[in-house]
Amino acid sequence: MGDQYPVVKVAAVQAASVFLDREGSTAKACRLIREAGANGARVIGFPEGFIPAHPVWYHHHAATSAIANKLAVELFKNSVEIPGPEIELLCAAARDANAYVVIGVCEKLPRTIGTMFNTQVYIGPGGTLLGKHQKIMPTVGERLVHMGGFGDTFGAFQTEFGPMSGLICGENSNPLAIFALTAESTRIHVMSWPNHFPTSGDPLRNRVTIDAQAFAQMSKAFVISACGTVDEHMIAKLEVGPDAARFLRDPDSCGGSVIVAPNSRILAGPMGAEEGILYAECNLELGVLTKLRHDFAGHYNRPDIFQLQINRGAPHIYTVHGTREPAAIETPAQGQLPGVPEKEIPSPLKGEGVL
């Protein structure tokens, strides 16, 4: 009989966030997760920063402008804590869908203000938070609001279908990141993309297809590329001029979700600029066939020549040694608030491990 490699139905969600609305975007994501699950998807990928939005305003406004600062503050106010109430809702939806979910969020650290990460959240079909990946290097305007993650949130995570992985936007063309996930034997990879690229670059859809096929060729994994798209609510909140509004309404500027097989063949897509869910049947046995030809982290490599090291640690920016002397307990005067008990202060440079 031998080993069995199942056929897995996967889905790429292409949709617009409820722009800078954490609760609205979460509700929309949960609805789309349940819809994809009802249609048989066992793995569901979402765009970058879907909750509550991606900081695309830096493509259209100066970084120090009043509108850019206002939108950045709204991004923080609507960002997500992990774990937190929005994650609980997403986990419930994944459980209802009986699916693995990879979704992009703007993450903030609990009990802090000002520090955010561009994060993918990994959820299992039982409704369990499996881990997260914080984008290692913010790109373009993201550098103005996002901190880079560290090796403690990088890597494949285990599923009933074998190792699965995710990367965000430009990370998907990082050769060392691709090799690291290939070495961890990823079989299904989720690429999370924003809703459009800067006006001075190539259209998003061009890069998405190229990177998805290239990643599949090198890793021999199935690739789910989930792109965002633009709606009129977002254009209104961006407060852009007529040229930028025309660019954002151009169907070639956004969308382009695609699903690719390990042999680099496109199984579904690319989509246009519309909202929708893209599906494909993935026969995991195809990964065996293609790796028998080229296993770039196995027989088709030369470890005596090429080696890669990865640091799974995260630095600590703030460390406390020793203990305080207990202070005398005093009864607060009339109208005076009692002291707040000391709490552990989280380090903004410490994330949760994926593996």
C-alpha positions, -999 to 999 in steps of 0.1 A, spaced: 0 0 0 27 24 10 24 61 19 -7 80 8 -6 116 -3 -41 132 -4 -57 156 -28 -63 188 -8 -87 216 -19 -71 250 -12 -84 286 -15 -70 320 -20 -92 348 -7 -91 380 -27 -110 408 -10 -107 443 3 -104 450 40 -130 470 57 -104 497 56 -89 506 90 -118 489 108 -106 460 129 -140 447 139 -154 450 104 -124 434 87 -125 405 113 -162 399 106 -156 399 69 -127 375 72 -148 351 94 -175 351 68 -151 344 40 -134 316 60 -168 299 65 -177 303 29 -145 287 17 -149 259 42 -184 253 31 -170 249 -5 -146 222 7 -113 242 12 -90 227 38 -63 254 34 -74 291 31 -49 319 24 -56 357 29 -39 389 18 -13 408 36 -25 430 65 -61 421 59 -70 431 94 -74 461 95 -55 472 64 -21 476 49 -4 511 50 -7 518 13 -13 555 19 25 560 18 23 553 -20 2 584 -23 10 608 6 42 622 20 53 603 51 51 634 74 19 647 60 -11 652 83 -32 626 64 -5 600 66 0 605 103 -38 604 109 -41 571 90 -11 556 108 -27 564 142 -59 547 130 -38 517 119 -25 513 154 -58 518 171 -73 490 149 -43 466 150 -46 431 165 -32 416 197 -21 379 195 -38 362 212 -68 385 215 -105 387 208 -101 390 170 -79 359 170 -106 340 190 -132 349 164 -109 338 136 -102 305 154 -139 299 158 -144 304 120 -115 281 112 -131 254 134 -164 258 117 -147 256 83 -125 226 94 -96 244 76 -61 257 81 -62 295 78 -33 318 71 -43 355 74 -24 388 74 -29 412 102 -13 443 116 -1 432 150 5 452 181 21 440 213 -2 437 243 -3 466 268 20 487 245 15 516 222 35 525 191 51 492 179 35 472 152 44 441 131 33 430 97 22 395 106 7 363 93 -14 343 117 -16 305 115 -48 287 127 -56 250 127 -89 233 117 -96 226 154 -97 263 160 -62 264 176 -38 292 172 -7 274 157 16 304 156 25 335 137 52 349 113 63 385 117 76 399 84 114 400 87 120 432 67 94 458 62 92 471 26 88 506 13 62 525 34 59 497 58 92 508 73 75 539 87 50 519 108 62 482 111 91 467 130 109 437 115 104 403 131 131 378 141 139 342 136 117 330 164 86 334 142 101 321 110 96 286 97 72 259 86 45 246 109 32 211 111 -2 201 96 -20 169 88 -8 174 52 28 177 63 49 209 68 32 242 56 46 277 54 39 313 47 57 345 38 46 381 32 50 400 -1 87 407 -9 99 379 14 86 354 -12 115 364 -35 142 362 -7 164 334 -19 176 324 17 141 324 31 129 302 2 158 278 8 152 277 45 115 267 40 126 242 13 149 227 38 120 224 62 101 204 35 72 228 31 44 212 9 19 240 8 30 277 10 8 307 14 19 341 0 1 371 14 1 402 -8 -12 438 -5 -39 453 -27 -16 472 -49 21 481 -54 36 516 -56 26 537 -87 63 537 -98 66 499 -100 53 470 -120 17 460 -115 11 437 -85 -2 409 -106 30 406 -126 52 400 -96 27 377 -79 26 352 -108 64 353 -113 72 348 -76 45 321 -71 59 301 -101 95 306 -90 88 296 -54 70 265 -66 99 256 -89 125 259 -62 106 244 -32 84 219 -51 55 231 -29 20 241 -39 17 279 -37 -14 299 -27 -10 336 -36 -37 357 -20 -39 393 -31 -59 422 -17 -81 444 -39 -94 480 -37 -130 492 -30 -145 527 -31 -146 529 7 -108 526 8 -103 552 -19 -125 577 0 -106 572 32 -72 576 15 -82 611 4 -62 608 -28 -62 631 -58 -78 623 -92 -47 607 -107 -42 583 -77 -80 576 -77 -78 566 -114 -47 544 -107 -65 526 -78 -96 520 -100 -75 506 -128 -82 468 -129 -46 462 -138 -33 478 -106 -47 454 -80 -57 417 -76 -41 388 -94 -44 360 -69 -31 327 -83 -26 291 -72 5 272 -86 16 235 -86 51 222 -77 58 219 -114 52 256 -118 19 251 -137 -9 276 -128 -38 256 -114 -62 286 -109 -61 323 -117 -48 348 -120 -79 367 -109 -88 401 -121 -94 430 -97 -127 416 -84 -134 402 -49 -138 364 -48 -123 331 -36 -100 311 -59 -100 273 -55 -78 245 -67 -74 208 -61 -38 200 -50 -25 164 -55 3 163 -29 18 133 -47 30 157 -74 54 171 -49 71 136 -47 75 134 -85 90 169 -88 113 164 -58 127 132 -73 141 154 -101 152 184 -80 153 184 -42 173 215 -36 176 208 1 184 171 -5 199 150 -32 201 179 -57 224 200 -35 260 199 -23 261 205 15 299 204 13 297 236 -7 264 253 2 252 257 38 227 280 55 224 289 92 193 303 108 190 321 141 158 311 158 163 335 187 151 370 194 170 397 212 158 412 245 158 450 246 148 452 283 160 428 311 153 432 348 177 417 374 170 413 411 138 423 430 125 455 445 123 460 483 87 458 494 72 492 500 52 501 530 15 497 525 -4 529 530 -41 535 529 -49 559 500 -62 593 510 -98 603 500 -100 604 462 -65 590 457 -61 559 435 -43 529 451 -11 517 435 -13 495 405 4 462 410 36 457 390 32 436 358 57 420 336 67 444 308 68 427 274 98 431 253 90 446 218 118 424 205 104 391 216 78 372 197 62 338 200 78 308 183 61 291 153 75 256 158 
